[in-house]
């Protein structure tokens, strides 16, 4: 699948990464990487002759917006914004089952899964998990739409990670009983029927001093015939399929108050 250029300046390159593509690889024979796509001699993706520096990461199975710096200075500027949690990242996902809330905050700390069979996984610090070196984590989730994927109930959700832990969105959704559709790693039993994991980094806001950036893509699921032939909508809570509607949904999830919305909070101290 082709990598789409979304934005380029003297300092940054922002692209739309396809699903099932690595960022980079230690294996020199592995060509299915974003680095190889950008470095290709016939690539249209970048005019930079300098080494490119990734200021954020996306999992192999996750598609969407990713920012790459063209210099050490640009990387440092963006890195400080991520470190201070001044950036805004918005993802659209499809999760198993119908959510019983409209808006929720998931505050479970995340660390390494210490189970012998799960050495490559992460886990939340809850009563029924084995979690090593847990760190603070916070994800906000907004219900956009309910429906059925084939005969199985599912929900389309907007996810806003406040922190940036490894596999955070996947693990937090799992912790509240709503595994991402197509998440082979964290599903039990193994979720092998869907052709991809339905998690897409849809919007990235970088409040750079020189030139603030707000980069957004359309949600790709509903232009994918392999998905649309199996999806049936039940109820739309918030419109989101156009850029204008998606921006409005982001405004809802950004608000700190929850008046008039069916809200839940998940944490180690409290579960409503």
Secondary structure as a PSIPRED ss2 file (coil, helix, strand):
# PSIPRED VFORMAT (PSIPRED V4.0)

   1 X C   1.000  0.000  0.000
   2 X C   1.000  0.000  0.000
   3 X C   1.000  0.000  0.000
   4 X E   0.000  0.000  1.000
   5 X E   0.000  0.000  1.000
   6 X E   0.000  0.000  1.000
   7 X E   0.000  0.000  1.000
   8 X E   0.000  0.000  1.000
   9 X C   1.000  0.000  0.000
  10 X C   1.000  0.000  0.000
  11 X C   1.000  0.000  0.000
  12 X E   0.000  0.000  1.000
  13 X E   0.000  0.000  1.000
  14 X E   0.000  0.000  1.000
  15 X E   0.000  0.000  1.000
  16 X E   0.000  0.000  1.000
  17 X E   0.000  0.000  1.000
  18 X C   1.000  0.000  0.000
  19 X C   1.000  0.000  0.000
  20 X C   1.000  0.000  0.000
  21 X C   1.000  0.000  0.000
  22 X E   0.000  0.000  1.000
  23 X C   1.000  0.000  0.000
  24 X C   1.000  0.000  0.000
  25 X C   1.000  0.000  0.000
  26 X C   1.000  0.000  0.000
  27 X C   1.000  0.000  0.000
  28 X C   1.000  0.000  0.000
  29 X C   1.000  0.000  0.000
  30 X C   1.000  0.000  0.000
  31 X C   1.000  0.000  0.000
  32 X C   1.000  0.000  0.000
  33 X E   0.000  0.000  1.000
  34 X H   0.000  1.000  0.000
  35 X H   0.000  1.000  0.000
  36 X H   0.000  1.000  0.000
  37 X H   0.000  1.000  0.000
  38 X H   0.000  1.000  0.000
  39 X H   0.000  1.000  0.000
  40 X C   1.000  0.000  0.000
  41 X C   1.000  0.000  0.000
  42 X C   1.000  0.000  0.000
  43 X C   1.000  0.000  0.000
  44 X C   1.000  0.000  0.000
  45 X C   1.000  0.000  0.000
  46 X C   1.000  0.000  0.000
  47 X C   1.000  0.000  0.000
  48 X C   1.000  0.000  0.000
  49 X C   1.000  0.000  0.000
  50 X C   1.000  0.000  0.000
  51 X C   1.000  0.000  0.000
  52 X C   1.000  0.000  0.000
  53 X E   0.000  0.000  1.000
  54 X E   0.000  0.000  1.000
  55 X C   1.000  0.000  0.000
  56 X C   1.000  0.000  0.000
  57 X C   1.000  0.000  0.000
  58 X C   1.000  0.000  0.000
  59 X C   1.000  0.000  0.000
  60 X C   1.000  0.000  0.000
  61 X C   1.000  0.000  0.000
  62 X C   1.000  0.000  0.000
  63 X E   0.000  0.000  1.000
  64 X E   0.000  0.000  1.000
  65 X E   0.000  0.000  1.000
  66 X E   0.000  0.000  1.000
  67 X E   0.000  0.000  1.000
  68 X E   0.000  0.000  1.000
  69 X E   0.000  0.000  1.000
  70 X C   1.000  0.000  0.000
  71 X C   1.000  0.000  0.000
  72 X H   0.000  1.000  0.000
  73 X H   0.000  1.000  0.000
  74 X H   0.000  1.000  0.000
  75 X H   0.000  1.000  0.000
  76 X H   0.000  1.000  0.000
  77 X H   0.000  1.000  0.000
  78 X H   0.000  1.000  0.000
  79 X H   0.000  1.000  0.000
  80 X H   0.000  1.000  0.000
  81 X H   0.000  1.000  0.000
  82 X H   0.000  1.000  0.000
  83 X H   0.000  1.000  0.000
  84 X C   1.000  0.000  0.000
  85 X C   1.000  0.000  0.000
  86 X C   1.000  0.000  0.000
  87 X C   1.000  0.000  0.000
  88 X E   0.000  0.000  1.000
  89 X E   0.000  0.000  1.000
  90 X E   0.000  0.000  1.000
  91 X E   0.000  0.000  1.000
  92 X E   0.000  0.000  1.000
  93 X E   0.000  0.000  1.000
  94 X E   0.000  0.000  1.000
  95 X E   0.000  0.000  1.000
  96 X E   0.000  0.000  1.000
  97 X C   1.000  0.000  0.000
  98 X C   1.000  0.000  0.000
  99 X C   1.000  0.000  0.000
 100 X C   1.000  0.000  0.000
 101 X C   1.000  0.000  0.000
 102 X C   1.000  0.000  0.000
 103 X E   0.000  0.000  1.000
 104 X E   0.000  0.000  1.000
 105 X E   0.000  0.000  1.000
 106 X E   0.000  0.000  1.000
 107 X C   1.000  0.000  0.000
 108 X C   1.000  0.000  0.000
 109 X C   1.000  0.000  0.000
 110 X E   0.000  0.000  1.000
 111 X E   0.000  0.000  1.000
 112 X E   0.000  0.000  1.000
 113 X E   0.000  0.000  1.000
 114 X C   1.000  0.000  0.000
 115 X C   1.000  0.000  0.000
 116 X H   0.000  1.000  0.000
 117 X H   0.000  1.000  0.000
 118 X H   0.000  1.000  0.000
 119 X C   1.000  0.000  0.000
 120 X C   1.000  0.000  0.000
 121 X C   1.000  0.000  0.000
 122 X E   0.000  0.000  1.000
 123 X E   0.000  0.000  1.000
 124 X E   0.000  0.000  1.000
 125 X C   1.000  0.000  0.000
 126 X C   1.000  0.000  0.000
 127 X C   1.000  0.000  0.000
 128 X C   1.000  0.000  0.000
 129 X C   1.000  0.000  0.000
 130 X C   1.000  0.000  0.000
 131 X E   0.000  0.000  1.000
 132 X E   0.000  0.000  1.000
 133 X E   0.000  0.000  1.000
 134 X E   0.000  0.000  1.000
 135 X E   0.000  0.000  1.000
 136 X C   1.000  0.000  0.000
 137 X C   1.000  0.000  0.000
 138 X C   1.000  0.000  0.000
 139 X E   0.000  0.000  1.000
 140 X E   0.000  0.000  1.000
 141 X E   0.000  0.000  1.000
 142 X E   0.000  0.000  1.000
 143 X E   0.000  0.000  1.000
 144 X E   0.000  0.000  1.000
 145 X E   0.000  0.000  1.000
 146 X E   0.000  0.000  1.000
 147 X E   0.000  0.000  1.000
 148 X E   0.000  0.000  1.000
 149 X E   0.000  0.000  1.000
 150 X C   1.000  0.000  0.000
 151 X C   1.000  0.000  0.000
 152 X E   0.000  0.000  1.000
 153 X E   0.000  0.000  1.000
 154 X E   0.000  0.000  1.000
 155 X E   0.000  0.000  1.000
 156 X E   0.000  0.000  1.000
 157 X E   0.000  0.000  1.000
 158 X E   0.000  0.000  1.000
 159 X E   0.000  0.000  1.000
 160 X E   0.000  0.000  1.000
 161 X E   0.000  0.000  1.000
 162 X C   1.000  0.000  0.000
 163 X C   1.000  0.000  0.000
 164 X C   1.000  0.000  0.000
 165 X C   1.000  0.000  0.000
 166 X C   1.000  0.000  0.000
 167 X C   1.000  0.000  0.000
 168 X H   0.000  1.000  0.000
 169 X H   0.000  1.000  0.000
 170 X H   0.000  1.000  0.000
 171 X H   0.000  1.000  0.000
 172 X H   0.000  1.000  0.000
 173 X H   0.000  1.000  0.000
 174 X H   0.000  1.000  0.000
 175 X H   0.000  1.000  0.000
 176 X C   1.000  0.000  0.000
 177 X C   1.000  0.000  0.000
 178 X C   1.000  0.000  0.000
 179 X C   1.000  0.000  0.000
 180 X E   0.000  0.000  1.000
 181 X C   1.000  0.000  0.000
 182 X C   1.000  0.000  0.000
 183 X C   1.000  0.000  0.000
 184 X C   1.000  0.000  0.000
 185 X C   1.000  0.000  0.000
 186 X C   1.000  0.000  0.000
 187 X C   1.000  0.000  0.000
 188 X C   1.000  0.000  0.000
 189 X C   1.000  0.000  0.000
 190 X C   1.000  0.000  0.000
 191 X C   1.000  0.000  0.000
 192 X C   1.000  0.000  0.000
 193 X C   1.000  0.000  0.000
 194 X C   1.000  0.000  0.000
 195 X C   1.000  0.000  0.000
 196 X C   1.000  0.000  0.000
 197 X C   1.000  0.000  0.000
 198 X C   1.000  0.000  0.000
 199 X E   0.000  0.000  1.000
 200 X E   0.000  0.000  1.000
 201 X E   0.000  0.000  1.000
 202 X E   0.000  0.000  1.000
 203 X E   0.000  0.000  1.000
 204 X E   0.000  0.000  1.000
 205 X E   0.000  0.000  1.000
 206 X E   0.000  0.000  1.000
 207 X C   1.000  0.000  0.000
 208 X C   1.000  0.000  0.000
 209 X C   1.000  0.000  0.000
 210 X C   1.000  0.000  0.000
 211 X C   1.000  0.000  0.000
 212 X C   1.000  0.000  0.000
 213 X E   0.000  0.000  1.000
 214 X E   0.000  0.000  1.000
 215 X E   0.000  0.000  1.000
 216 X E   0.000  0.000  1.000
 217 X C   1.000  0.000  0.000
 218 X C   1.000  0.000  0.000
 219 X C   1.000  0.000  0.000
 220 X H   0.000  1.000  0.000
 221 X H   0.000  1.000  0.000
 222 X H   0.000  1.000  0.000
 223 X H   0.000  1.000  0.000
 224 X C   1.000  0.000  0.000
 225 X H   0.000  1.000  0.000
 226 X H   0.000  1.000  0.000
 227 X H   0.000  1.000  0.000
 228 X H   0.000  1.000  0.000
 229 X C   1.000  0.000  0.000
 230 X C   1.000  0.000  0.000
 231 X E   0.000  0.000  1.000
 232 X E   0.000  0.000  1.000
 233 X E   0.000  0.000  1.000
 234 X E   0.000  0.000  1.000
 235 X E   0.000  0.000  1.000
 236 X E   0.000  0.000  1.000
 237 X C   1.000  0.000  0.000
 238 X C   1.000  0.000  0.000
 239 X C   1.000  0.000  0.000
 240 X C   1.000  0.000  0.000
 241 X C   1.000  0.000  0.000
 242 X C   1.000  0.000  0.000
 243 X H   0.000  1.000  0.000
 244 X H   0.000  1.000  0.000
 245 X H   0.000  1.000  0.000
 246 X H   0.000  1.000  0.000
 247 X H   0.000  1.000  0.000
 248 X H   0.000  1.000  0.000
 249 X H   0.000  1.000  0.000
 250 X H   0.000  1.000  0.000
 251 X H   0.000  1.000  0.000
 252 X H   0.000  1.000  0.000
 253 X H   0.000  1.000  0.000
 254 X H   0.000  1.000  0.000
 255 X C   1.000  0.000  0.000
 256 X C   1.000  0.000  0.000
 257 X C   1.000  0.000  0.000
 258 X C   1.000  0.000  0.000
 259 X C   1.000  0.000  0.000
 260 X C   1.000  0.000  0.000
 261 X C   1.000  0.000  0.000
 262 X C   1.000  0.000  0.000
 263 X E   0.000  0.000  1.000
 264 X E   0.000  0.000  1.000
 265 X E   0.000  0.000  1.000
 266 X E   0.000  0.000  1.000
 267 X C   1.000  0.000  0.000
 268 X C   1.000  0.000  0.000
 269 X C   1.000  0.000  0.000
 270 X C   1.000  0.000  0.000
 271 X E   0.000  0.000  1.000
 272 X C   1.000  0.000  0.000
